[in-house]
Amino acid sequence: MSRAPRAAALVLWACANLAPSAMAFTVERVPRSLKDSLSSFARVADAPKTEFRKVPPAGSLSSGPSASRIESAPPASTVFRVAEVPPARVAATRELLTELKARQTERQAIVIDLPSDVLFDFDKAELRPDARESLDRAAELLKSYPDAPVAINGHTDGKGTDAYNDALSMRRAQAVAAMLQAGQPRQLSVHGFGKKRPLVPDVRIDGSDDPEARQRNRRVEIVIQPPDAAAAMPKKS
């Protein structure tokens, strides 16, 4: 066997038997020439599949067509009704909504629940000095929705008569509205609902009194309605 065919035989044998990991191999001499042997390619059943696919977007991971994919999507805006907010106020509005624990109703109204126990002393309707900080932040938030009608709603817990609670909730709503009205180009609507609209039941399942629930129900709501809701707002009580 000539030197050239022998070298070619060694190369072909090494390529066919080379393992994926680096490991030693032995050389076997073939006693005949391979120059007249036919060469062919055969598909291996368990060989890894090679295919071309569109590259996933940046920030995503994928492994094969059936693999799960993790993609980084832009975070959803935490600003309610962001289209109404002046662009320069979006960041500040996001912070205010978070600080005030604002919530949005199914009708897209933005509601801020201010606990009466923080704003007022027991059975009183005069604002406490330390209530100003929360009300100043609420007033700043109102500037982000300059065209939206705003309602101030007073609520009590279930203790006492309807007449007493209606009057107390109205006086408290008026006190909050008076502080927020300063510098406001729009007129705030004021309502006293007494104990008619509790957030949660005042009693537990067994019928016993629930002080924590009653505390949640004693509140003044600042409601920022959608701009087209002015006609649907309840009349002043």
Solvent accessible surface area in square Angstrom, and as a share of the most:
residue,aa,sasa,rsa
1,M,85,0.38
2,S,66,0.43
3,R,214,0.78
4,A,75,0.58
5,P,35,0.22
6,R,96,0.35
7,A,51,0.40
8,A,54,0.42
9,A,8,0.06
10,L,61,0.30
11,V,92,0.53
12,L,111,0.55
13,W,69,0.24
14,A,28,0.22
15,C,96,0.57
16,A,85,0.66
17,N,82,0.42
18,L,119,0.59
19,A,30,0.23
20,P,151,0.95
21,S,72,0.46
22,A,112,0.87
23,M,124,0.55
24,A,99,0.77
25,F,114,0.48
26,T,110,0.64
27,V,91,0.52
28,E,110,0.49
29,R,174,0.63
30,V,43,0.25
31,P,132,0.83
32,R,144,0.53
33,S,48,0.31
34,L,49,0.25
35,K,159,0.67
36,D,121,0.63
37,S,53,0.34
38,L,178,0.89
39,S,108,0.70
40,S,106,0.68
41,F,212,0.88
42,A,95,0.73
43,R,230,0.84
44,V,94,0.54
45,A,110,0.86
46,D,127,0.66
47,A,52,0.40
48,P,125,0.79
49,K,171,0.73
50,T,121,0.70
51,E,65,0.29
52,F,202,0.84
53,R,125,0.46
54,K,189,0.80
55,V,124,0.71
56,P,42,0.26
57,P,82,0.52
58,A,104,0.81
59,G,51,0.49
60,S,16,0.10
61,L,125,0.62
62,S,43,0.28
63,S,86,0.56
64,G,25,0.24
65,P,113,0.71
66,S,114,0.73
67,A,41,0.31
68,S,100,0.65
69,R,121,0.44
70,I,119,0.61
71,E,89,0.40
72,S,83,0.53
73,A,82,0.64
74,P,120,0.75
75,P,125,0.79
76,A,91,0.71
77,S,69,0.44
78,T,77,0.45
79,V,7,0.04
80,F,51,0.21
81,R,36,0.13
82,V,63,0.36
83,A,103,0.80
84,E,50,0.23
85,V,8,0.04
86,P,50,0.31
87,P,122,0.77
88,A,101,0.79
89,R,51,0.18
90,V,35,0.20
91,A,63,0.49
92,A,46,0.36
93,T,0,0.00
94,R,93,0.34
95,E,109,0.49
96,L,17,0.08
97,L,8,0.04
98,T,96,0.56
99,E,91,0.41
100,L,13,0.07
101,K,171,0.73
102,A,17,0.13
103,R,87,0.32
104,Q,65,0.29
105,T,47,0.27
106,E,173,0.78
107,R,211,0.77
108,Q,87,0.38
109,A,6,0.05
110,I,0,0.00
111,V,7,0.04
112,I,0,0.00
113,D,42,0.22
114,L,9,0.05
115,P,62,0.39
116,S,1,0.01
117,D,47,0.24
118,V,71,0.41
119,L,1,0.01
120,F,3,0.01
121,D,79,0.41
122,F,190,0.79
123,D,61,0.32
124,K,107,0.45
125,A,14,0.11
126,E,121,0.54
127,L,44,0.22
128,R,79,0.29
129,P,129,0.81
130,D,85,0.44
131,A,0,0.00
132,R,132,0.48
133,E,118,0.53
134,S,23,0.15
135,L,1,0.00
136,D,68,0.35
137,R,65,0.24
138,A,0,0.00
139,A,25,0.19
140,E,61,0.27
141,L,0,0.00
142,L,0,0.00
143,K,112,0.48
144,S,0,0.00
145,Y,1,0.00
146,P,64,0.40
147,D,117,0.60
148,A,1,0.01
149,P,25,0.16
150,V,3,0.02
151,A,2,0.02
152,I,0,0.00
153,N,13,0.07
154,G,0,0.00
155,H,4,0.02
156,T,6,0.03
157,D,13,0.07
158,G,34,0.33
159,K,113,0.48
160,G,49,0.47
161,T,90,0.52
162,D,76,0.39
163,A,79,0.61
164,Y,103,0.39
165,N,4,0.02
166,D,43,0.22
167,A,46,0.36
168,L,12,0.06
169,S,1,0.00
170,M,32,0.14
171,R,108,0.39
172,R,11,0.04
173,A,0,0.00
174,Q,85,0.38
175,A,24,0.19
176,V,0,0.00
177,A,8,0.06
178,A,73,0.57
179,M,62,0.28
180,L,1,0.01
181,Q,48,0.22
182,A,83,0.64
183,G,83,0.80
184,Q,25,0.11
185,P,126,0.79
186,R,39,0.14
187,Q,148,0.66
188,L,5,0.03
189,S,26,0.17
190,V,13,0.08
191,H,0,0.00
192,G,13,0.12
193,F,23,0.10
194,G,0,0.00
195,K,61,0.26
196,K,122,0.52
197,R,119,0.44
198,P,70,0.44
199,L,66,0.33
200,V,37,0.21
201,P,97,0.61
202,D,29,0.15
203,V,78,0.45
204,R,120,0.44
205,I,187,0.95
206,D,117,0.61
207,G,50,0.48
208,S,45,0.29
209,D,54,0.28
210,D,28,0.15
211,P,70,0.44
212,E,132,0.59
213,A,7,0.06
214,R,41,0.15
215,Q,88,0.39
216,R,141,0.51
217,N,0,0.00
218,R,53,0.19
219,R,7,0.03
220,V,1,0.00
221,E,16,0.07
222,I,0,0.00
223,V,10,0.06
224,I,0,0.00
225,Q,33,0.15
226,P,20,0.13
227,P,62,0.39
228,D,125,0.65
229,A,16,0.12
230,A,63,0.49
231,A,107,0.83
232,A,87,0.67
233,M,30,0.14
234,P,65,0.41
235,K,187,0.79
236,K,142,0.60
237,S,87,0.56
